[in-house]
Amino acid sequence: MADTAERNSSEQDSDERDDAHLEGIEEGAGCTEIWEHLAENRGE
């Protein structure tokens, strides 16, 4: 994660985010919430 923090904004814009699949999950969510989110969005 430190590598991401060290990137400048132009690099972040050009690279696909590694955590884009977690968008919409609240901070502090547990394993069950993350699993449910991933399962619901698997077909998309």
Secondary structure, DSSP 8 states (H G I E B T S, - for coil): -HHHHHS-HHHHHHS--TTGGGTT--TT--HHHHHHHHHHTTT-
